[in-house]
Amino acid sequence: MKITVDRFTSDHNSTVGLVRVDGVFVCFSLEDQHRDGPKVRGETRIPTGHYNIGLRTVGGFDARYAVKFADIHEGMLHIKNVPGFEYILFHVGNTNGDTAGCVLVGTGAITVPGRMSITGSVDAYRKFYPMVIDAAKAGDLTVEIIDNDLKG
């Protein structure tokens, strides 16, 4: 199974994209900004490419989500082997301040430069997570990150 994060717009703080599962639109994404230079911890989005996704079943996010999403949670969706990054997760949040390098999901997107955010994050997570968790558990889940926001 394949997740695609297609980044379509960005500003000096944030990046908004479309999240598809096996080609079907599921929700929007919000990430940190693009940087050409060195990575800044918690302030830089991950590079484009293809990555495997596994489950992270330790740490603060896992403990909180085991309570907050007790009916569906089986571990955090963890984007693995991203050069220069570690513990990159898909999770809930609405603004650049919530991401710290991770990929947030939402049902709606605000794309006004300087005010980029997503809405309906919990609803999007409750839709997205069950669609992909079995593939993640089976070791058959990947993500492709595409930069369409930098073209043109």
C-alpha angles and dihedrals in degrees: 000000000000132000117198122200106195109190108209106168139017144169136190092295111023147032126210123200146165120255116212129180112208089342097310119116111243107163147321127278134215124199139161121278130284117261126190093193131056119328116262113211111252092359105074131075119229120266122263116266146088119298137177119240122216136166125271109203099176134064138054098298092052092049093048094045091048085065102032094046099025092147095059110014118118099152137315119289100246122196102216135211098012106165110248094003136088136188095019106173141179107237147140126285139114111220143038088264090065099053113062090184097319129115115255122199129214143167093230137028136213108205102180107131110251092021103056114152143133131241134209093032098160091048091049092048091050089053098041103041098058090048093061109023097092091052090048091051090049092051090244103114125105136170129213116203115205128188108212090146093073097052123099 
